[in-house]
Amino acid sequence: MQRLLVALLAAFDAAIAAAVGLVVLLAPLTLLWTLAFGATADWGALWPLTGTLWQFGHGVPVDVDITTGVLRAAGIAPDAAAFTLSVTPLAFLLFTLLFAARSGARAARAGAWMLGALSGALAFGVIATGVALTSDLSAAQTALVPAILLPTAVYLVGAVCGAVRIAWEDGDGGFLDRVHDVVDSWGDWGPVPSAAVRGAAFAVVGVTAVSALAVAVMTLFRGGEVVALFQAARVDALGAGVITLGHLAYLPTIIVWAASWLAGPGFAVGVGTAVSPAGTQLGVVPGIPVLGLLPESASIWMLIVIILPIGAGAFAGWAVRSRLVWEGTPLGTGPRAAIAAGIGLLTAAVAALAALLGGGSMGPGRLAEAGPAVLPFALSLGGEVLLGAAILLLSPRHRDELAEERTDRWVAEMTASELSVDARGDRVPAATTWPATPSAFDTAPLGDDGGFRLPTRDPGDPLR
């Protein structure tokens, strides 16, 4: 019954995650529909648009086909009538990922992590199927299979990661415990996998933090350009609100672009363009307000910013090394080098996935190429994080660290020596244990008559 309850609660969590994501889109779109079109609005197109945007937020490319009437009214060239949008607004994807991780962790604490993750992903997949089948727009099409599989995969990955993190530490009484036992049997190499994952998490968080700080600094210095582009768009308050909400949805994507800039390769805002610390080469840029943050020029000396990802790697190496010292597991050079390599590889994998989702096509013509390139971004960021982690993990151990290890070892030995096993097999302080056979030289308490009460001896004792 408990496993059934875990499965039902995990499915309920998935339904809440999907509902919140859809409502976050549906509520402002309903307000927009009411203010823009009034009572004569075509409400039948509201839900398909919401579903299409929800799929787009989970990495599903959208094929846009503008009708001839809209082309003539807006003055758009006919060759820009059809294009693909694949630069994902990562805010929706991150929400689903974090919500799924929370649900998976709850299932792991209940003792059924695999069942909880699978039931939650199945429920989310059913909802994604329903959204895909009911959100058909003639002007914005999504392929049916990716529209079902990609949102489901996002939820499944989040649920499994959150569940495995808890089950690996607390145990699950099954598959993960057997894997944990195998890893523990590796000796000094046993802590390598968990330390590499922990270090990669620290590195990714560090890179994200410095990238967000870079975006904030650029907003402070180039906020006037953003305001000027807002004014050039000539939109009313409603339009400005819609554009602002779109910018918020793309904020994690902008942070990915900033991380690629800090790592060195930079990113593109169109075919033949490049924005990197080594130089900026831009042609005609779309009048999207957030693109006002792009630097107009760059100097080769700005490549010094790659020290920030290296610093994030060093922070990860310091965190892992401190944890190993605290746990009393000093490792040799080989395991520590493997941990540094694992941190670099896992960080590169996360960077590749982020570049894949945060790059692609953002419009017709030359805008078919935007965002960071997958391979250069992954290799650069992974290598820089590897360098920083290796500096901290492979450096000689400080005398304070060695002294701390010796102190911990001495305390453990003293604690073990102060415990003894009594006649019943229980561990008790050595000072309170009594020999099984009394000695002739043992002291004895006074008797009731004031004399000494000799200890009772075995009849076979020759001293009796």
C-alpha positions as CSV (number, residue, x, y, z in Angstrom):
1,M,0.0,0.0,0.0
2,Q,2.9,2.4,0.8
3,R,4.4,1.9,-2.7
4,L,1.0,2.6,-4.3
5,L,0.8,5.8,-2.2
6,V,4.3,6.8,-3.3
7,A,3.3,6.3,-7.0
8,L,0.1,8.3,-6.6
9,L,1.8,11.2,-4.8
10,A,4.6,11.3,-7.5
11,A,1.9,11.4,-10.2
12,F,0.2,14.2,-8.4
13,D,3.4,16.1,-8.2
14,A,3.9,15.7,-11.9
15,A,0.4,17.0,-12.5
16,I,1.0,20.0,-10.3
17,A,4.3,20.8,-12.2
18,A,2.6,20.6,-15.6
19,A,-0.4,22.7,-14.4
20,V,1.7,25.4,-12.9
21,G,3.7,25.7,-16.1
22,L,0.6,26.0,-18.2
23,V,-1.1,28.4,-15.9
24,V,1.9,30.7,-15.8
25,L,1.5,31.0,-19.6
26,L,-2.3,30.9,-19.7
27,A,-2.9,33.7,-17.2
28,P,-1.0,36.5,-18.9
29,L,-2.2,35.4,-22.3
30,T,-5.8,35.5,-21.1
31,L,-5.2,39.1,-19.8
32,L,-3.6,40.0,-23.1
33,W,-6.5,38.5,-25.1
34,T,-9.0,40.4,-23.0
35,L,-7.3,43.8,-23.3
36,A,-6.3,43.5,-26.9
37,F,-9.3,41.9,-28.5
38,G,-12.1,42.3,-26.0
39,A,-15.3,40.3,-26.3
40,T,-14.8,39.6,-30.0
41,A,-11.6,37.7,-29.3
42,D,-11.1,34.3,-30.9
43,W,-10.8,32.3,-27.6
44,G,-10.4,29.1,-29.5
45,A,-6.8,30.0,-30.3
46,L,-5.8,30.8,-26.7
47,W,-5.3,27.2,-25.5
48,P,-3.3,26.0,-28.7
49,L,-1.0,29.0,-28.3
50,T,-0.5,28.3,-24.6
51,G,0.3,24.6,-25.3
52,T,2.7,25.5,-28.1
53,L,4.6,27.9,-26.0
54,W,4.7,25.4,-23.1
55,Q,6.3,22.8,-25.5
56,F,8.7,25.4,-26.8
57,G,9.8,26.1,-23.2
58,H,10.7,22.5,-22.9
59,G,13.0,22.4,-25.9
60,V,10.6,21.6,-28.7
61,P,11.4,23.5,-31.9
62,V,8.5,25.5,-33.4
63,D,8.1,25.9,-37.1
64,V,6.5,29.4,-37.8
65,D,4.6,30.0,-41.0
66,I,3.3,33.6,-41.4
67,T,0.2,34.0,-43.5
68,T,0.2,36.3,-46.6
69,G,-2.2,38.7,-45.0
70,V,0.0,39.2,-42.0
71,L,3.0,39.6,-44.3
72,R,1.4,42.4,-46.2
73,A,0.1,44.2,-43.1
74,A,3.4,44.1,-41.4
75,G,5.5,44.8,-44.4
76,I,7.6,41.6,-44.0
77,A,9.5,40.2,-47.0
78,P,8.0,37.0,-48.4
79,D,11.3,35.1,-47.9
80,A,10.9,35.6,-44.1
81,A,7.4,34.0,-44.0
82,A,8.7,30.6,-42.8
83,F,11.4,29.9,-40.2
84,T,12.1,27.8,-37.1
85,L,12.4,28.9,-33.5
86,S,14.7,26.7,-31.5
87,V,16.4,29.0,-28.9
88,T,14.6,27.7,-25.8
89,P,13.4,30.0,-23.0
90,L,15.0,27.9,-20.3
91,A,13.0,29.3,-17.4
92,F,10.1,26.8,-18.0
93,L,12.5,23.9,-18.4
94,L,14.4,24.7,-15.2
95,F,11.2,25.0,-13.3
96,T,10.1,21.5,-14.4
97,L,13.6,20.1,-13.7
98,L,13.7,21.5,-10.2
99,F,10.1,20.5,-9.4
100,A,10.8,17.0,-10.6
101,A,14.0,16.7,-8.5
102,R,12.0,17.7,-5.4
103,S,9.4,15.0,-6.2
104,G,12.1,12.4,-6.8
105,A,13.8,13.2,-3.5
106,R,10.5,12.8,-1.7
107,A,10.0,9.4,-3.3
108,A,13.5,8.3,-2.3
109,R,12.9,9.2,1.3
110,A,9.8,7.1,1.2
111,G,11.9,4.1,0.0
112,A,10.6,3.8,-3.6
113,W,12.7,6.2,-5.6
114,M,12.5,4.3,-8.9
115,L,8.7,3.8,-8.7
116,G,8.2,7.4,-7.8
117,A,10.4,8.7,-10.7
118,L,8.8,6.4,-13.3
119,S,5.2,7.1,-12.2
120,G,5.8,10.9,-12.1
121,A,7.4,10.8,-15.6
122,L,4.5,8.7,-16.9
123,A,1.9,11.1,-15.5
124,F,3.9,14.1,-17.0
125,G,4.1,12.2,-20.3
126,V,0.3,11.7,-20.4
127,I,-0.2,15.4,-19.8
128,A,2.3,16.3,-22.5
129,T,0.5,14.0,-24.9
130,G,-2.8,15.7,-24.2
131,V,-1.2,19.1,-24.7
132,A,0.4,18.0,-27.9
133,L,-2.8,16.6,-29.3
134,T,-4.9,19.7,-28.5
135,S,-2.6,22.5,-29.3
136,D,-2.5,22.6,-33.0
137,L,-1.8,26.1,-34.5
138,S,-1.7,26.6,-38.2
139,A,0.9,29.4,-37.9
140,A,3.2,27.6,-35.3
141,Q,3.6,23.9,-35.7
142,T,5.5,21.5,-33.4
143,A,6.3,17.8,-34.3
144,L,4.2,15.4,-32.3
145,V,6.9,13.0,-31.2
146,P,9.3,15.7,-29.8
147,A,6.4,17.5,-28.2
148,I,5.7,14.4,-26.2
149,L,9.2,13.0,-25.5
150,L,11.1,16.2,-24.7
151,P,8.9,17.5,-21.8
152,T,8.7,13.9,-20.5
153,A,12.5,13.5,-20.7
154,V,13.0,16.7,-18.8
155,Y,10.8,15.6,-15.9
156,L,12.3,12.1,-15.9
157,V,15.9,13.4,-15.7
158,G,15.0,15.8,-12.9
159,A,13.2,13.1,-10.9
160,V,15.9,10.5,-11.3
161,C,18.7,13.0,-10.3
162,G,16.8,14.2,-7.2
163,A,16.0,10.6,-6.2
164,V,19.4,9.2,-6.8
165,R,21.0,12.0,-4.8
166,I,19.0,11.0,-1.7
167,A,19.0,7.2,-2.2
168,W,22.8,7.2,-2.7
169,E,23.4,8.8,0.7
170,D,20.6,7.1,2.7
171,G,20.5,3.8,0.9
172,D,17.5,2.2,-0.9
173,G,17.9,-1.5,0.1
174,G,18.2,-2.5,-3.5
175,F,20.0,-1.7,-6.7
176,L,21.8,1.5,-5.5
177,D,23.0,-0.2,-2.4
178,R,24.5,-3.0,-4.4
179,V,26.2,-0.4,-6.7
180,H,27.4,1.5,-3.6
181,D,28.9,-1.7,-2.2
182,V,30.8,-2.3,-5.4
183,V,32.1,1.2,-5.5
184,D,33.1,1.0,-1.8
185,S,35.1,-2.1,-2.7
186,W,37.4,-0.1,-4.9
187,G,39.4,1.1,-1.9
188,D,40.9,4.6,-2.4
189,W,39.0,4.9,-5.7
190,G,35.7,4.4,-4.0
191,P,35.0,8.1,-3.2
192,V,35.9,9.3,-6.7
193,P,32.5,9.1,-8.4
194,S,30.5,10.9,-5.6
195,A,33.3,13.5,-5.2
196,A,33.4,14.2,-8.9
197,V,29.6,14.7,-9.1
198,R,29.7,16.9,-6.0
199,G,32.6,19.0,-7.5
200,A,30.8,19.4,-10.8
201,A,27.7,20.7,-9.0
202,F,29.8,23.3,-7.2
203,A,31.5,24.2,-10.5
204,V,28.2,24.6,-12.4
205,V,26.8,26.7,-9.6
206,G,29.9,28.9,-9.5
207,V,29.9,29.5,-13.3
208,T,26.2,30.3,-13.2
209,A,26.7,32.8,-10.4
210,V,29.5,34.7,-12.1
211,S,27.6,34.6,-15.4
212,A,24.5,36.1,-13.7
213,L,26.7,38.7,-12.1
214,A,28.1,39.5,-15.6
215,V,24.6,40.0,-16.9
216,A,23.8,42.3,-14.0
217,V,26.9,44.4,-14.6
218,M,26.1,44.7,-18.3
219,T,22.6,45.8,-17.4
220,L,24.0,48.4,-15.1
221,F,26.4,49.9,-17.8
222,R,24.2,49.4,-20.9
223,G,20.7,49.8,-19.5
224,G,20.3,52.9,-21.6
225,E,20.6,50.9,-24.8
226,V,17.9,48.5,-23.6
227,V,15.6,51.5,-22.8
228,A,16.3,53.0,-26.2
229,L,15.3,49.8,-28.0
230,F,12.1,49.6,-25.9
231,Q,11.3,53.2,-27.1
232,A,12.2,52.4,-30.7
233,A,9.7,49.5,-30.6
234,R,6.9,52.0,-30.1
235,V,4.8,49.7,-28.1
236,D,2.2,50.6,-25.5
237,A,2.2,49.5,-21.8
238,L,0.7,46.2,-22.7
239,G,3.2,45.4,-25.4
240,A,6.1,46.5,-23.1
241,G,4.8,44.1,-20.4
242,V,4.6,41.2,-22.8
243,I,8.2,41.9,-24.0
244,T,9.4,42.1,-20.4
245,L,7.8,38.8,-19.5
246,G,9.5,37.3,-22.6
247,H,12.8,38.6,-21.4
248,L,12.3,37.0,-17.9
249,A,11.5,33.7,-19.6
250,Y,14.8,34.0,-21.5
251,L,16.9,35.1,-18.6
252,P,18.4,31.6,-18.0
253,T,19.2,31.4,-21.7
254,I,21.0,34.8,-21.5
255,I,23.0,33.5,-18.6
256,V,24.1,30.6,-20.7
257,W,25.2,33.0,-23.4
258,A,27.1,35.0,-20.8
259,A,28.8,31.8,-19.5
260,S,30.0,31.1,-23.1
261,W,31.4,34.6,-23.3
262,L,33.3,34.2,-20.1
263,A,34.6,30.8,-21.2
264,G,36.1,32.4,-24.3
265,P,34.3,31.1,-27.4
266,G,31.4,33.6,-27.1
267,F,28.2,33.3,-29.1
268,A,26.6,34.3,-32.3
269,V,23.6,36.6,-33.0
270,G,23.3,35.7,-36.7
271,V,25.2,34.0,-39.4
272,G,28.8,35.3,-39.6
273,T,28.6,37.2,-36.3
274,A,30.7,36.6,-33.1
275,V,30.5,38.1,-29.6
276,S,33.5,37.0,-27.5
277,P,36.2,38.6,-25.2
278,A,38.7,38.4,-28.1
279,G,36.5,40.6,-30.3
280,T,33.0,41.5,-31.4
281,Q,31.8,41.3,-35.0
282,L,28.1,42.2,-35.5
283,G,26.1,43.2,-38.5
284,V,22.5,44.3,-38.3
285,V,21.1,43.2,-34.9
286,P,17.3,42.7,-34.4
287,G,15.6,45.4,-32.3
288,I,15.0,43.1,-29.4
289,P,15.6,45.2,-26.2
290,V,17.8,42.6,-24.4
291,L,20.2,42.6,-27.3
292,G,21.2,46.1,-26.2
293,L,23.4,44.4,-23.6
294,L,25.7,43.2,-26.3
295,P,29.1,44.9,-26.1
296,E,30.0,47.1,-29.1
297,S,33.7,46.2,-29.1
298,A,36.2,44.1,-27.2
299,S,39.9,44.0,-26.5
300,I,42.2,41.0,-26.5
301,W,43.0,41.9,-22.9
302,M,39.4,41.0,-22.0
303,L,40.4,37.4,-22.3
304,I,41.4,37.7,-18.7
305,V,37.8,36.9,-17.9
306,I,38.5,33.2,-18.4
307,I,40.0,33.3,-15.0
308,L,36.5,33.3,-13.6
309,P,35.6,29.8,-14.8
310,I,39.0,28.7,-13.6
311,G,38.1,30.2,-10.2
312,A,34.8,28.3,-10.3
313,G,36.8,25.1,-10.9
314,A,39.2,26.0,-8.0
315,F,36.2,26.6,-5.8
316,A,34.9,23.1,-6.7
317,G,38.3,21.5,-6.0
318,W,38.5,23.3,-2.6
319,A,35.0,22.1,-1.6
320,V,35.7,18.5,-2.6
321,R,39.1,18.5,-0.8
322,S,37.6,20.0,2.3
323,R,34.9,17.4,2.4
324,L,37.5,14.6,2.0
325,V,39.6,15.9,4.8
326,W,36.5,16.3,7.0
327,E,35.5,12.7,6.3
328,G,39.0,11.5,7.1
329,T,39.6,10.0,3.6
330,P,43.0,11.3,2.4
331,L,43.5,10.1,-1.2
332,G,46.5,9.6,-3.3
333,T,47.5,11.5,-6.4
334,G,45.7,9.1,-8.8
335,P,42.2,9.3,-7.2
336,R,42.5,13.0,-6.8
337,A,43.5,13.4,-10.5
338,A,40.5,11.3,-11.4
339,I,38.2,13.5,-9.4
340,A,39.5,16.6,-11.1
341,A,39.0,14.9,-14.5
342,G,35.5,13.9,-13.6
343,I,34.6,17.4,-12.5
344,G,35.9,18.7,-15.9
345,L,34.0,16.1,-17.9
346,L,30.7,16.5,-16.1
347,T,30.9,20.3,-16.4
348,A,31.6,20.0,-20.1
349,A,28.6,17.7,-20.5
350,V,26.3,20.2,-18.7
351,A,27.7,23.0,-20.9
352,A,27.1,21.1,-24.0
353,L,23.5,20.4,-23.0
354,A,22.9,24.0,-22.1
355,A,24.4,25.2,-25.4
356,L,22.3,22.8,-27.3
357,L,19.1,24.1,-25.7
358,G,20.1,27.8,-25.5
359,G,21.3,28.0,-29.1
360,G,19.8,27.4,-32.6
361,S,17.5,29.5,-34.7
362,M,15.8,32.7,-33.6
363,G,14.3,33.9,-36.8
364,P,14.5,33.9,-40.6
365,G,17.5,34.4,-42.8
366,R,20.7,35.2,-41.0
367,L,19.1,34.7,-37.6
368,A,19.0,31.0,-38.2
369,E,22.2,30.8,-36.2
370,A,22.3,32.2,-32.7
371,G,23.7,31.3,-29.3
372,P,26.9,29.5,-28.3
373,A,28.4,26.6,-30.4
374,V,28.1,23.3,-28.5
375,L,31.6,21.9,-28.9
376,P,33.8,25.0,-28.4
377,F,31.7,26.0,-25.3
378,A,31.9,22.5,-23.8
379,L,35.6,22.0,-24.4
380,S,36.5,25.5,-23.2
381,L,34.5,25.5,-20.0
382,G,35.3,21.9,-19.2
383,G,39.1,22.5,-19.6
384,E,39.0,25.7,-17.5
385,V,37.1,24.1,-14.7
386,L,39.5,21.1,-14.9
387,L,42.5,23.4,-14.6
388,G,41.1,25.1,-11.5
389,A,40.0,21.9,-9.8
390,A,43.4,20.3,-10.5
391,I,45.2,23.2,-8.9
392,L,43.4,22.7,-5.6
393,L,43.1,18.9,-5.7
394,L,46.7,18.1,-6.7
395,S,48.6,20.7,-4.8
396,P,50.7,19.4,-1.9
397,R,48.8,19.1,1.4
398,H,49.3,21.9,3.8
399,R,50.8,21.1,7.2
400,D,47.6,22.2,8.9
401,E,45.7,19.7,6.8
402,L,48.2,17.0,7.8
403,A,48.0,18.0,11.4
404,E,44.2,17.8,11.3
405,E,44.3,14.3,9.9
406,R,46.8,13.2,12.6
407,T,44.6,14.7,15.3
408,D,41.5,12.9,13.9
409,R,43.4,9.7,13.7
410,W,44.7,10.0,17.3
411,V,41.2,10.8,18.6
412,A,39.8,7.8,16.9
413,E,42.6,5.5,18.3
414,M,42.1,6.9,21.8
415,T,38.4,6.4,21.6
416,A,38.8,2.8,20.5
417,S,41.4,2.1,23.2
418,E,39.1,3.5,25.9
419,L,36.5,0.9,25.0
420,S,36.7,-2.7,26.1
421,V,34.5,-5.8,25.7
422,D,33.1,-7.2,28.9
423,A,32.2,-10.8,29.6
424,R,28.8,-10.4,27.9
425,G,30.4,-9.1,24.7
426,D,29.2,-5.5,25.2
427,R,31.6,-2.5,24.6
428,V,32.0,-0.5,27.8
429,P,34.6,1.9,29.1
430,A,37.8,0.0,30.0
431,A,37.9,1.7,33.5
432,T,34.6,-0.1,34.5
433,T,35.5,-3.6,33.3
434,W,36.3,-6.3,35.9
435,P,38.3,-9.5,35.3
436,A,36.3,-12.7,35.1
437,T,38.5,-14.3,37.8
438,P,39.4,-12.1,40.9
439,S,43.0,-11.7,41.8
440,A,44.5,-12.2,45.2
441,F,45.7,-8.7,45.2
442,D,42.3,-7.1,44.4
443,T,40.9,-4.8,47.0
444,A,37.6,-5.7,48.5
445,P,34.9,-3.6,50.3
446,L,34.3,-3.8,54.0
447,G,31.7,-6.3,55.3
448,D,28.8,-5.6,57.6
449,D,30.9,-6.4,60.7
450,G,33.6,-3.9,59.7
451,G,36.0,-6.5,58.5
452,F,37.3,-7.2,55.0
453,R,35.0,-9.3,52.7
454,L,37.3,-11.4,50.6
455,P,36.3,-12.0,47.0
456,T,34.7,-15.4,46.2
457,R,37.1,-17.6,44.2
458,D,36.8,-20.6,42.1
459,P,37.1,-23.9,44.1
460,G,39.8,-25.0,41.8
461,D,42.0,-22.0,42.5
462,P,45.3,-23.1,44.2
463,L,45.3,-19.9,46.3
464,R,42.0,-20.7,47.9
